[in-house]
């Protein structure tokens, strides 16, 4: 374990239900004042590099390489990623509240597999021997979920994902039968709940990697014994819900990767039988799924069909869906079924903390490598991804939407280039008290621009903009 003298707030092994990273942090205030604007598709973004490989890198040791898999990202904007070096490995964590980072776990050999997830102060790490570890953001071990348990899981455990209460959902196997398991501790007792399996008495012949939500629902693609495949959502004590099936539909294929939000909406890719084009869909089983994006020739973004569904989509609680297509270069898009926005891609400019600027994209391939591995999306509409910079180094980058105000101040109130930080909040209230900094918003405490300074309306407008809304 490594780290600075002070530690970030973390949950205790007693499984608290209402843990928050920092009581008066930016994230808590965003949650308190967030408006329906979070459900709107952002159109402008800032990019922050929080870790980078190489001799001129930072965040991870020199000589280390970022693992090309899932980066972790929670709703507070904290991020984590696994790296490898000289046969060993480590876990890196970025704290949004502290605006700092450090390596929190190091192992002399590779103990972990590719899956990683973080939520509410916990990091879920899938072990090569088939189990799962839960650690806090300082790297301290909270719980272990070894193979076995009442469901007799023998491994491997695939895509372990966290719930808000610290339970994990994953796919495991037992005696040649695949199972979707919800695994948690109730007090000191480990409880495994079987939500789906390929036992001969079930409708499923194969289960794909699942995801889980706060309501302990799980969802994934499943091959059906009756023929074809379906996107299915399961919950204990309830009948399974088929969100979309290939049988009797215009689709002849469902891609393996899916994602699930707390409202029970599932994001998934399907292929149209008539022309072999792909569509990105969002559905909850109550109505026909919504088309988020399409690779059909007439789509406005020019998304390339043969690379459209190569990486799993991600969905947040605002109903926004982000994914990694080619257009024809590698890119990240986000949409809601009405609006589709290109967030970043090949040739996008990325500025390092020291002011050095690189573009995304390296190598001689067609397309060039600009993005590496999967992406993560949180409830603040931030996206974490690993980008390949023009010098060939890989970097963990967080894309943050730029809040839009109608002629009023921005969430970068103190003018330091970082939006919506604790320092912005402190500067705003200092300005309310008559002490505005030289680089602060020119309107000072008249944040909403109505001619009256330091009013309740200015404070309300500030927090609406901080939460992604308008004045």
Sine and cosine of phi, psi and omega as CSV:
sin_phi,cos_phi,sin_psi,cos_psi,sin_omega,cos_omega
0.00,0.00,0.57,-0.82,0.06,-1.00
-0.74,-0.68,0.10,-1.00,0.10,-1.00
0.49,-0.87,0.15,-0.99,0.01,-1.00
-0.98,0.18,0.08,-1.00,-0.05,-1.00
-0.90,0.43,-0.65,0.76,0.02,-1.00
-1.00,-0.03,0.49,-0.87,-0.03,-1.00
-0.89,-0.45,0.45,-0.89,0.06,-1.00
-0.96,0.27,0.50,-0.87,0.05,-1.00
-0.87,0.50,0.67,-0.75,-0.06,-1.00
-0.64,-0.77,0.36,-0.93,0.08,-1.00
-0.97,0.26,0.36,-0.93,0.05,-1.00
-0.99,-0.10,0.28,-0.96,0.00,-1.00
-0.91,0.40,-0.02,1.00,-0.03,-1.00
-0.99,0.11,0.17,0.99,0.13,-0.99
0.88,0.47,0.86,0.52,0.05,-1.00
-0.90,0.43,0.50,-0.87,-0.05,-1.00
-0.99,-0.11,-0.28,0.96,-0.16,-0.99
-0.78,-0.62,0.68,0.74,-0.05,-1.00
-0.96,0.27,0.67,-0.74,0.12,-0.99
-0.76,-0.65,0.60,-0.80,-0.08,-1.00
-0.89,0.46,-0.64,0.77,-0.05,-1.00
-0.37,-0.93,0.87,-0.49,-0.22,-0.98
-0.81,0.58,-0.72,0.70,-0.03,-1.00
-0.93,-0.36,0.53,0.85,0.00,-1.00
-0.96,0.26,0.18,-0.98,0.10,-1.00
-0.81,0.58,-0.67,0.74,-0.08,-1.00
-0.89,0.45,-0.67,0.75,0.00,-1.00
-0.91,0.42,-0.65,0.76,0.01,-1.00
-0.93,0.36,-0.60,0.80,0.06,-1.00
-0.88,0.48,-0.68,0.73,-0.01,-1.00
-0.91,0.42,-0.61,0.79,-0.05,-1.00
-0.94,0.34,-0.56,0.83,-0.12,-0.99
-0.92,-0.38,0.08,1.00,-0.02,-1.00
-0.89,0.46,0.60,-0.80,0.00,-1.00
-0.91,-0.41,-0.05,-1.00,0.02,-1.00
-0.91,0.42,-0.13,0.99,0.03,-1.00
-0.88,0.48,-0.40,0.92,0.04,-1.00
-0.90,0.43,-0.35,0.94,0.07,-1.00
-0.99,0.11,-0.07,1.00,0.07,-1.00
-1.00,0.04,0.54,-0.84,-0.03,-1.00
-0.97,0.23,0.87,-0.49,0.03,-1.00
-0.90,0.43,0.51,-0.86,-0.02,-1.00
-0.90,-0.44,-0.25,0.97,0.04,-1.00
-0.78,-0.63,0.53,-0.85,-0.12,-0.99
-0.65,-0.76,0.49,-0.87,0.25,-0.97
-0.93,-0.38,0.40,-0.92,-0.08,-1.00
-0.79,-0.61,0.79,-0.62,0.02,-1.00
-0.86,-0.50,0.84,-0.55,0.09,-1.00
-1.00,0.07,0.87,-0.50,-0.04,-1.00
-0.95,-0.32,-0.20,0.98,0.10,-0.99
-0.39,-0.92,0.55,-0.83,-0.02,-1.00
-0.51,-0.86,0.63,-0.78,0.05,-1.00
-0.97,0.25,0.23,-0.97,0.22,-0.98
0.99,-0.16,0.13,-0.99,-0.03,-1.00
-0.88,0.47,-0.49,0.87,0.03,-1.00
-0.98,-0.18,0.27,0.96,-0.05,-1.00
-0.99,0.13,-0.11,-0.99,0.00,-1.00
-0.33,-0.94,0.28,-0.96,0.01,-1.00
1.00,0.03,-0.68,0.73,0.03,-1.00
-0.85,-0.52,0.35,-0.94,-0.07,-1.00
-0.89,0.45,0.47,-0.88,0.09,-1.00
-0.88,0.48,0.74,-0.67,-0.05,-1.00
1.00,-0.08,-0.17,0.99,0.03,-1.00
-0.99,0.15,0.44,-0.90,0.04,-1.00
-0.82,-0.57,0.72,-0.69,0.06,-1.00
-0.92,0.39,0.71,-0.71,0.01,-1.00
-0.96,0.28,0.73,-0.68,-0.09,-1.00
-1.00,0.08,0.95,0.32,0.01,-1.00
-0.58,-0.81,-0.60,-0.80,-0.05,-1.00
-0.98,0.21,0.85,-0.53,0.29,-0.96
-0.98,0.20,0.48,-0.88,0.09,-1.00
-1.00,-0.06,0.56,-0.83,0.03,-1.00
-0.46,-0.89,0.83,-0.56,0.03,-1.00
-0.97,-0.24,0.03,-1.00,-0.10,-0.99
-0.95,0.33,-0.24,0.97,0.06,-1.00
-1.00,0.04,-0.06,1.00,-0.01,-1.00
1.00,0.01,0.11,0.99,0.12,-0.99
-0.96,0.27,0.55,-0.83,-0.05,-1.00
-0.71,-0.70,0.41,-0.91,0.08,-1.00
-0.55,-0.83,0.36,-0.93,0.02,-1.00
-0.39,-0.92,0.46,-0.89,0.08,-1.00
-1.00,-0.09,0.58,-0.81,0.09,-1.00
-0.74,-0.67,0.33,-0.94,0.05,-1.00
-0.81,-0.59,0.46,-0.89,0.08,-1.00
-0.25,-0.97,0.70,-0.71,0.08,-1.00
0.72,0.69,0.68,0.73,0.05,-1.00
1.00,0.10,-0.24,0.97,0.02,-1.00
-0.98,-0.22,-0.28,-0.96,-0.06,-1.00
-0.36,-0.93,0.19,-0.98,0.07,-1.00
-0.41,-0.91,0.22,-0.98,0.07,-1.00
-0.87,-0.50,0.81,-0.58,0.00,-1.00
-0.96,-0.27,0.66,-0.75,0.02,-1.00
-0.77,-0.64,0.73,-0.68,0.12,-0.99
-0.97,-0.26,0.80,-0.61,0.05,-1.00
-0.98,-0.18,0.91,-0.43,0.00,-1.00
-0.93,0.36,-0.62,0.79,-0.02,-1.00
-0.92,0.40,-0.64,0.76,-0.02,-1.00
-1.00,0.01,-0.17,0.99,-0.07,-1.00
0.79,0.62,0.72,0.69,-0.03,-1.00
-0.51,-0.86,0.19,-0.98,-0.05,-1.00
-0.52,-0.85,0.32,-0.95,0.12,-0.99
-0.22,-0.98,0.30,-0.95,0.13,-0.99
-0.99,0.16,0.79,-0.61,-0.08,-1.00
-0.93,-0.36,-0.30,0.95,0.04,-1.00
-0.65,-0.76,0.71,-0.71,0.17,-0.98
-0.73,-0.68,0.65,-0.76,0.06,-1.00
-0.77,-0.63,0.63,-0.78,-0.02,-1.00
-0.94,0.34,-0.39,0.92,0.07,-1.00
-0.75,-0.66,0.16,-0.99,-0.05,-1.00
-0.99,0.13,0.96,-0.26,0.02,-1.00
-1.00,-0.09,-0.39,0.92,-0.14,-0.99
-0.97,-0.24,0.45,-0.89,0.12,-0.99
-1.00,-0.07,-0.22,-0.98,-0.19,-0.98
-0.97,0.24,-0.34,0.94,-0.13,-0.99
-0.98,0.19,0.69,-0.72,0.08,-1.00
-0.52,-0.85,0.59,-0.81,0.03,-1.00
-0.51,-0.86,0.48,-0.88,0.04,-1.00
-0.63,-0.78,0.61,-0.79,-0.02,-1.00
-0.20,-0.98,0.72,-0.69,0.12,-0.99
0.77,0.64,0.72,0.70,0.09,-1.00
0.99,0.12,0.06,1.00,-0.01,-1.00
-0.87,-0.50,0.56,-0.83,0.09,-1.00
-0.86,-0.51,0.80,-0.60,0.05,-1.00
-0.99,-0.15,0.81,-0.58,-0.04,-1.00
-0.83,-0.56,0.87,-0.49,0.03,-1.00
-0.99,0.17,0.75,-0.67,-0.05,-1.00
-1.00,-0.03,0.53,-0.85,0.03,-1.00
-0.89,0.46,-0.43,0.90,0.00,-1.00
-0.99,0.11,0.04,1.00,0.10,-1.00
0.95,-0.31,-0.22,0.98,-0.01,-1.00
-1.00,-0.04,-0.15,-0.99,0.00,-1.00
-0.69,-0.72,0.66,-0.75,0.14,-0.99
-0.95,-0.31,0.60,-0.80,0.21,-0.98
-0.93,-0.37,0.82,-0.57,0.05,-1.00
-0.83,-0.56,0.38,-0.93,0.09,-1.00
-1.00,0.05,0.00,-1.00,-0.11,-0.99
-0.95,0.31,-0.16,0.99,0.13,-0.99
-1.00,-0.08,0.00,1.00,0.00,-1.00
1.00,-0.04,-0.05,1.00,-0.01,-1.00
-0.94,0.34,0.69,-0.73,-0.01,-1.00
-0.96,0.29,0.82,-0.58,0.02,-1.00
-0.99,-0.16,-0.77,0.64,-0.04,-1.00
-0.50,-0.86,0.39,-0.92,0.14,-0.99
-0.80,-0.60,0.60,-0.80,0.05,-1.00
-0.84,-0.54,0.99,0.12,0.00,-1.00
-0.94,0.33,0.26,-0.97,0.10,-0.99
-0.87,0.50,0.38,-0.93,-0.06,-1.00
0.94,-0.35,-0.73,-0.68,-0.06,-1.00
0.98,0.20,-0.02,-1.00,-0.06,-1.00
-0.90,0.43,-0.39,0.92,0.03,-1.00
-1.00,0.00,-0.01,1.00,0.09,-1.00
0.89,0.45,0.62,0.78,-0.04,-1.00
-0.92,0.40,0.77,-0.64,0.02,-1.00
-0.95,-0.30,-0.11,0.99,0.00,-1.00
1.00,0.01,0.10,-1.00,-0.12,0.99
-0.96,0.27,0.39,-0.92,0.09,-1.00
-1.00,0.01,0.79,-0.61,-0.09,-1.00
-0.92,-0.39,0.77,-0.63,0.12,-0.99
0.79,0.61,0.90,0.44,0.08,-1.00
-0.93,0.37,0.81,-0.58,-0.03,-1.00
-0.79,-0.62,0.59,-0.81,-0.10,-1.00
-1.00,-0.01,0.50,-0.87,0.25,-0.97
-0.98,-0.20,0.14,-0.99,-0.02,-1.00
-0.91,0.42,-0.38,0.92,-0.03,-1.00
-0.99,-0.12,0.05,1.00,0.04,-1.00
0.99,-0.11,-0.05,1.00,0.13,-0.99
-0.94,0.34,0.37,-0.93,0.02,-1.00
-0.81,-0.59,0.55,-0.83,0.11,-0.99
-0.88,-0.48,0.61,-0.79,-0.04,-1.00
-0.30,-0.95,0.18,-0.98,0.17,-0.99
-0.98,-0.22,0.76,-0.65,0.08,-1.00
-0.76,-0.64,-0.02,-1.00,0.03,-1.00
-0.71,-0.70,0.42,-0.91,0.01,-1.00
-0.44,-0.90,0.93,-0.38,0.01,-1.00
0.86,0.50,0.59,0.81,0.00,-1.00
0.99,0.13,0.02,1.00,0.02,-1.00
-0.97,-0.23,0.79,-0.61,0.08,-1.00
-0.99,0.12,0.59,-0.81,-0.05,-1.00
-0.66,-0.76,0.63,-0.78,0.22,-0.98
-1.00,-0.09,0.87,-0.49,-0.15,-0.99
-0.87,-0.49,0.70,-0.72,0.26,-0.96
-0.98,-0.21,0.87,-0.50,-0.14,-0.99
-0.86,-0.51,0.79,-0.62,-0.04,-1.00
-0.38,-0.92,0.22,-0.98,0.12,-0.99
-0.97,-0.26,0.74,-0.68,0.16,-0.99
-0.93,-0.36,0.98,-0.21,-0.21,-0.98
0.92,0.40,-0.81,-0.58,0.03,-1.00
-0.99,-0.14,0.05,1.00,-0.08,-1.00
-0.99,-0.16,0.79,-0.61,0.06,-1.00
-0.99,0.17,0.77,-0.64,-0.03,-1.00
-0.83,-0.55,0.85,-0.52,0.09,-1.00
-0.96,-0.27,0.78,-0.62,0.04,-1.00
-0.91,-0.42,0.84,-0.54,0.02,-1.00
-1.00,0.09,0.86,-0.51,0.01,-1.00
-0.97,-0.24,-0.45,0.90,0.02,-1.00
-0.35,-0.94,0.45,-0.89,0.05,-1.00
-0.40,-0.92,0.20,-0.98,0.05,-1.00
-0.98,-0.20,0.32,0.95,0.13,-0.99
-0.80,0.60,0.53,-0.85,-0.09,-1.00
-0.85,0.53,-0.33,0.94,-0.01,-1.00
-1.00,0.09,-0.08,1.00,-0.05,-1.00
-0.99,-0.17,0.25,-0.97,0.01,-1.00
-0.98,0.20,0.03,1.00,-0.19,-0.98
-0.92,-0.38,0.76,-0.65,0.05,-1.00
-0.99,-0.12,-0.32,0.95,0.05,-1.00
-0.39,-0.92,0.66,-0.76,0.05,-1.00
-0.91,-0.41,0.68,-0.74,0.02,-1.00
-0.98,-0.18,0.10,-1.00,-0.08,-1.00
-0.85,0.53,0.79,-0.61,-0.09,-1.00
-0.99,-0.15,0.07,-1.00,0.22,-0.98
-0.68,-0.74,0.20,-0.98,-0.13,-0.99
-0.67,-0.74,0.44,-0.90,0.02,-1.00
-0.84,-0.55,-0.04,-1.00,-0.07,-1.00
-0.90,0.44,-0.44,0.90,0.02,-1.00
-1.00,0.08,0.19,0.98,0.00,-1.00
0.89,0.45,0.44,0.90,0.22,-0.98
-0.99,0.12,0.47,-0.88,0.12,-0.99
-0.79,-0.61,0.48,-0.88,0.00,-1.00
-0.56,-0.83,0.50,-0.86,0.08,-1.00
-0.18,-0.98,0.11,-0.99,0.24,-0.97
-0.97,0.24,0.53,-0.85,0.08,-1.00
-0.61,-0.79,0.68,-0.73,0.18,-0.98
-0.98,0.18,0.73,-0.68,-0.12,-0.99
-0.98,-0.19,0.68,-0.73,0.02,-1.00
-0.90,0.44,-0.43,0.90,0.00,-1.00
-0.98,0.22,-0.15,0.99,0.02,-1.00
0.87,-0.48,0.62,-0.78,0.02,-1.00
0.96,0.27,-0.35,-0.94,-0.05,-1.00
-0.67,-0.74,0.23,-0.97,0.03,-1.00
-0.52,-0.85,0.41,-0.91,0.21,-0.98
-1.00,-0.07,0.87,-0.49,-0.17,-0.99
-0.83,-0.56,0.61,-0.79,0.10,-0.99
-0.88,-0.48,0.73,-0.69,-0.04,-1.00
-0.87,-0.49,0.50,-0.87,0.13,-0.99
-0.49,-0.87,0.65,-0.76,-0.04,-1.00
-0.84,0.54,0.74,-0.67,0.06,-1.00
0.99,0.15,0.04,1.00,0.00,-1.00
-0.81,-0.59,0.41,-0.91,0.05,-1.00
-0.94,0.35,0.60,-0.80,0.05,-1.00
-0.87,0.50,0.52,-0.85,0.03,-1.00
-0.92,-0.39,0.86,-0.51,0.07,-1.00
-1.00,0.02,0.93,-0.36,-0.03,-1.00
-0.96,0.29,-0.66,0.75,0.03,-1.00
-0.40,-0.92,0.67,-0.74,0.08,-1.00
-0.81,-0.58,0.42,-0.91,0.05,-1.00
-0.98,0.19,-0.58,0.82,-0.02,-1.00
-0.88,0.48,0.78,-0.63,0.03,-1.00
0.95,0.30,0.24,0.97,-0.03,-1.00
-0.87,-0.48,0.12,-0.99,0.08,-1.00
-0.97,0.23,0.04,1.00,-0.15,-0.99
-0.94,-0.35,0.62,-0.79,0.01,-1.00
-0.91,-0.42,0.07,1.00,0.02,-1.00
-0.37,-0.93,0.62,-0.79,0.18,-0.98
-0.88,-0.48,0.78,-0.62,0.00,-1.00
-0.95,0.32,0.34,-0.94,-0.15,-0.99
-0.93,0.36,-0.62,0.79,-0.14,-0.99
-0.99,0.16,0.73,-0.68,0.06,-1.00
-0.69,-0.73,0.22,-0.97,0.14,-0.99
-0.55,-0.83,0.39,-0.92,-0.17,-0.99
-0.69,-0.72,0.71,-0.71,0.09,-1.00
-0.96,-0.27,0.02,-1.00,-0.11,-0.99
-0.95,0.32,-0.29,0.96,0.06,-1.00
-0.99,0.11,-0.01,1.00,-0.02,-1.00
1.00,0.08,0.15,0.99,0.05,-1.00
-0.99,0.17,0.67,-0.74,-0.01,-1.00
-0.89,-0.45,0.71,-0.71,0.11,-0.99
-0.98,-0.21,0.69,-0.72,-0.08,-1.00
-0.33,-0.94,0.32,-0.95,0.06,-1.00
-0.96,-0.26,0.62,-0.78,0.14,-0.99
-0.77,-0.64,0.38,-0.93,0.08,-1.00
-0.92,-0.40,0.76,-0.65,-0.02,-1.00
-0.98,0.22,0.80,-0.60,-0.05,-1.00
-0.90,0.43,-0.59,0.81,-0.13,-0.99
-0.91,0.42,-0.62,0.78,-0.07,-1.00
-0.72,-0.69,0.14,0.99,0.03,-1.00
0.89,0.47,0.33,0.95,0.08,-1.00
-0.99,0.14,0.40,-0.91,0.00,-1.00
-0.97,-0.23,0.44,-0.90,0.13,-0.99
-0.73,-0.68,0.60,-0.80,0.16,-0.99
-0.99,-0.14,0.81,-0.58,-0.14,-0.99
-0.85,-0.53,0.39,-0.92,0.16,-0.99
-0.72,-0.69,0.82,-0.57,-0.03,-1.00
-0.51,-0.86,0.36,-0.93,0.04,-1.00
-0.79,-0.61,0.08,1.00,0.04,-1.00
1.00,-0.02,-0.09,1.00,-0.02,-1.00
-0.99,-0.11,-0.27,0.96,0.00,-1.00
-0.41,-0.91,0.09,-1.00,0.04,-1.00
-0.87,0.49,0.68,-0.74,0.02,-1.00
-0.86,0.51,0.49,-0.87,0.01,-1.00
-1.00,-0.01,0.68,-0.73,0.07,-1.00
-0.99,0.13,0.89,-0.46,0.04,-1.00
-0.99,0.11,-0.67,0.74,-0.01,-1.00
-0.37,-0.93,0.33,-0.95,-0.05,-1.00
-0.62,-0.78,0.49,-0.87,0.09,-1.00
-0.98,-0.17,0.19,0.98,0.01,-1.00
-0.87,0.49,0.44,-0.90,-0.11,-0.99
-0.85,0.53,-0.43,0.90,-0.06,-1.00
-1.00,-0.04,0.12,0.99,-0.02,-1.00
-0.93,0.36,0.58,-0.81,-0.14,-0.99
-0.94,0.35,-0.38,0.93,-0.07,-1.00
-1.00,0.04,-0.20,0.98,-0.03,-1.00
0.93,0.36,0.59,0.80,-0.07,-1.00
-0.95,0.31,0.72,-0.70,-0.11,-0.99
-0.98,0.19,0.76,-0.65,-0.13,-0.99
-0.92,0.39,-0.70,0.72,-0.14,-0.99
-0.96,0.29,-0.13,0.99,0.06,-1.00
-0.86,-0.52,0.16,0.99,-0.14,-0.99
-0.91,0.42,-0.65,0.76,-0.14,-0.99
-0.90,-0.44,0.47,0.88,-0.04,-1.00
-0.94,0.33,-0.46,0.89,-0.05,-1.00
-0.83,-0.56,0.59,-0.81,-0.07,-1.00
-0.91,0.41,0.55,-0.83,0.07,-1.00
-0.98,0.21,0.25,-0.97,0.10,-1.00
-0.76,-0.65,0.60,-0.80,-0.03,-1.00
-0.77,-0.63,0.61,-0.79,0.05,-1.00
-0.92,-0.38,-0.01,-1.00,-0.08,-1.00
-0.96,0.27,-0.11,0.99,0.12,-0.99
-1.00,0.04,-0.04,1.00,-0.01,-1.00
0.99,0.12,0.12,0.99,0.05,-1.00
-0.99,0.12,0.56,-0.83,-0.03,-1.00
-0.82,-0.58,0.78,-0.62,0.06,-1.00
-0.91,-0.42,0.49,-0.87,-0.02,-1.00
-0.37,-0.93,0.14,-0.99,-0.13,-0.99
-0.87,-0.49,0.99,0.11,0.08,-1.00
-0.99,-0.12,-0.02,-1.00,0.23,-0.97
-0.94,-0.33,0.52,-0.86,-0.07,-1.00
-0.64,-0.77,0.51,0.86,0.09,1.00
-1.00,0.00,-0.08,1.00,0.07,-1.00
-0.99,0.13,0.24,-0.97,-0.01,-1.00
-0.94,0.35,0.69,-0.73,-0.10,-0.99
-0.41,-0.91,0.22,-0.98,0.13,-0.99
-0.87,-0.49,0.74,-0.67,0.05,-1.00
-0.85,-0.53,0.38,-0.92,0.10,-1.00
-0.65,-0.76,0.61,-0.79,-0.04,-1.00
-0.41,-0.91,0.16,-0.99,0.00,-1.00
-0.77,-0.64,0.12,0.99,-0.06,-1.00
0.98,-0.20,-0.26,0.96,0.08,-1.00
-0.88,-0.47,-0.70,0.71,-0.04,-1.00
-0.90,-0.43,0.68,-0.73,0.06,-1.00
-0.80,-0.61,0.80,-0.60,-0.10,-0.99
-0.81,-0.59,0.71,-0.71,0.14,-0.99
-0.99,0.14,0.87,-0.50,-0.05,-1.00
-1.00,0.09,-0.76,0.65,-0.10,-0.99
-0.28,-0.96,0.34,-0.94,0.03,-1.00
0.00,-1.00,-0.23,-0.97,-0.02,-1.00
-0.78,0.63,0.73,-0.69,0.03,-1.00
0.98,0.21,-0.02,1.00,0.12,-0.99
-0.91,0.42,0.61,-0.79,-0.01,-1.00
-1.00,0.03,0.72,-0.70,0.00,-1.00
-0.82,-0.57,0.79,-0.61,-0.01,-1.00
-0.97,-0.23,0.78,-0.63,0.05,-1.00
-0.97,0.23,0.27,-0.96,0.01,-1.00
-0.85,0.53,-0.45,0.89,0.01,-1.00
-1.00,0.08,0.06,1.00,0.02,-1.00
1.00,-0.09,-0.19,0.98,0.05,-1.00
-0.91,0.41,0.68,-0.73,-0.08,-1.00
-0.90,-0.43,0.71,-0.70,0.08,-1.00
-0.80,-0.59,0.30,-0.95,0.19,-0.98
-0.96,-0.27,0.39,-0.92,0.09,-1.00
-0.98,0.18,0.63,-0.78,0.07,-1.00
0.89,-0.45,0.80,-0.60,0.03,-1.00
-0.49,-0.87,0.33,-0.94,0.02,-1.00
1.00,-0.05,0.01,-1.00,-0.07,-1.00
-0.92,-0.38,0.12,0.99,-0.01,-1.00
-0.94,0.33,0.20,-0.98,0.04,-1.00
-0.75,-0.66,0.98,-0.19,0.10,1.00
-0.98,0.19,0.32,-0.95,0.09,-1.00
-0.92,0.40,0.35,-0.94,0.09,-1.00
-0.98,0.19,0.92,-0.39,0.04,-1.00
-0.91,-0.42,-0.48,0.88,-0.04,-1.00
-0.76,-0.65,0.53,-0.85,-0.06,-1.00
-0.75,-0.66,0.84,-0.54,0.10,-1.00
0.98,0.19,-0.25,-0.97,-0.06,-1.00
-0.99,0.12,0.11,-0.99,0.00,-1.00
-0.84,-0.54,0.26,-0.96,0.05,-1.00
-0.78,-0.63,0.53,-0.85,-0.03,-1.00
-0.72,-0.69,0.71,-0.70,0.01,-1.00
-0.91,-0.42,-0.03,-1.00,-0.06,-1.00
-0.96,0.30,-0.23,0.97,0.11,-0.99
-1.00,-0.02,0.19,0.98,0.00,-1.00
0.91,0.41,0.36,0.93,0.12,-0.99
-0.99,0.16,0.48,-0.88,0.02,-1.00
-0.80,-0.60,0.79,-0.61,0.09,-1.00
-0.97,-0.24,0.69,-0.72,0.00,-1.00
-0.43,-0.90,0.34,-0.94,0.12,-0.99
-0.98,-0.18,0.88,-0.48,0.00,-1.00
-0.94,-0.33,0.57,-0.82,0.09,-1.00
-0.99,-0.11,0.88,-0.47,-0.02,-1.00
-0.98,0.18,0.24,-0.97,-0.11,-0.99
-0.90,0.43,-0.31,0.95,0.06,-1.00
-1.00,0.04,0.05,1.00,0.04,-1.00
1.00,-0.07,-0.14,0.99,0.02,-1.00
-0.99,0.16,0.50,-0.87,0.06,-1.00
-0.99,-0.15,0.56,-0.83,-0.04,-1.00
-0.66,-0.75,0.61,-0.79,0.15,-0.99
-1.00,0.07,0.85,-0.52,-0.15,-0.99
-0.82,-0.58,0.65,-0.76,0.09,-1.00
-0.92,-0.40,0.86,-0.51,0.07,-1.00
-1.00,-0.05,0.80,-0.60,-0.04,-1.00
-0.85,-0.52,0.77,-0.64,0.03,-1.00
-0.89,0.46,0.60,-0.80,0.09,-1.00
-1.00,0.05,0.90,-0.44,0.02,-1.00
-0.87,0.49,0.57,-0.82,-0.02,-1.00
-0.93,-0.38,0.84,-0.54,0.06,-1.00
-0.91,-0.41,0.52,-0.86,-0.01,-1.00
-1.00,0.07,0.97,0.23,0.06,-1.00
0.99,0.15,0.08,1.00,0.01,-1.00
-0.97,-0.26,-0.23,-0.97,-0.04,-1.00
-0.94,0.34,0.16,-0.99,0.06,-1.00
-0.95,-0.32,0.13,-0.99,0.02,-1.00
-0.97,0.23,-0.14,0.99,0.19,-0.98
-1.00,0.01,0.91,0.40,-0.16,-0.99
-0.90,0.43,-0.59,0.81,-0.05,-1.00
-1.00,0.05,-0.01,1.00,0.11,-0.99
0.94,0.35,0.46,0.89,-0.02,-1.00
-0.99,-0.10,0.05,1.00,0.04,-1.00
1.00,-0.08,-0.19,0.98,0.05,-1.00
-0.96,-0.27,0.79,-0.62,-0.11,-0.99
-1.00,-0.07,0.71,-0.70,0.17,-0.99
0.93,0.37,0.61,0.79,-0.01,-1.00
-1.00,-0.09,0.18,-0.98,0.11,-0.99
-0.84,0.54,-0.58,0.81,-0.01,-1.00
-0.91,0.41,-0.57,0.82,0.07,-1.00
-0.90,0.43,-0.67,0.74,0.01,-1.00
-0.91,0.42,-0.71,0.71,0.02,-1.00
-0.88,0.48,-0.67,0.74,-0.01,-1.00
-0.91,0.42,-0.60,0.80,0.01,-1.00
-0.89,0.45,-0.73,0.68,-0.03,-1.00
-0.95,0.30,-0.49,0.87,0.12,-0.99
-0.90,0.44,-0.63,0.78,0.02,-1.00
-0.93,0.38,-0.62,0.78,0.09,-1.00
-0.84,0.54,-0.60,0.80,-0.01,-1.00
-0.99,0.14,0.06,1.00,0.06,-1.00
0.99,-0.14,0.14,0.99,-0.03,-1.00
-0.85,-0.53,0.98,0.22,-0.02,-1.00
-1.00,0.09,0.71,-0.71,-0.01,-1.00
-0.97,0.26,0.39,-0.92,-0.05,-1.00
-0.87,0.50,-0.51,0.86,-0.04,-1.00
-0.99,-0.13,0.08,1.00,-0.05,-1.00
-0.93,0.37,0.21,-0.98,0.07,-1.00
-0.73,0.69,0.80,-0.60,-0.08,-1.00
-0.84,0.54,-0.46,0.89,0.01,-1.00
-0.97,0.23,-0.07,1.00,0.02,-1.00
0.87,0.49,-0.71,-0.70,-0.07,-1.00
-0.99,0.15,-0.04,1.00,0.15,-0.99
-1.00,0.06,0.94,0.35,-0.15,-0.99
-0.91,0.42,-0.60,0.80,-0.07,-1.00
-1.00,0.01,0.02,1.00,0.12,-0.99
0.93,0.37,0.46,0.89,-0.04,-1.00
-1.00,-0.09,0.06,1.00,0.03,-1.00
1.00,-0.09,-0.22,0.98,0.05,-1.00
-0.95,-0.31,0.83,-0.55,-0.09,-1.00
-1.00,-0.09,0.61,-0.79,0.14,-0.99
0.93,0.37,0.51,0.86,-0.01,-1.00
-1.00,-0.05,0.17,-0.99,0.09,-1.00
-0.86,0.51,-0.56,0.83,0.00,-1.00
-0.91,0.41,-0.57,0.82,0.06,-1.00
-0.91,0.42,-0.67,0.75,0.00,-1.00
-0.91,0.41,-0.70,0.71,0.03,-1.00
-0.88,0.47,-0.67,0.74,0.02,-1.00
-0.89,0.45,-0.66,0.75,0.00,-1.00
-0.85,0.53,-0.72,0.70,-0.05,-1.00
-0.97,0.25,-0.46,0.89,0.12,-0.99
-0.90,0.43,-0.71,0.71,0.02,-1.00
-0.92,0.40,-0.62,0.78,0.05,-1.00
-0.86,0.50,-0.56,0.83,0.01,-1.00
-1.00,0.06,0.10,1.00,0.05,-1.00
0.99,-0.15,0.09,1.00,-0.03,-1.00
-0.99,-0.14,-0.19,-0.98,0.04,-1.00
-0.98,-0.18,0.19,-0.98,0.05,-1.00
-0.81,0.59,0.00,0.00,0.00,0.00
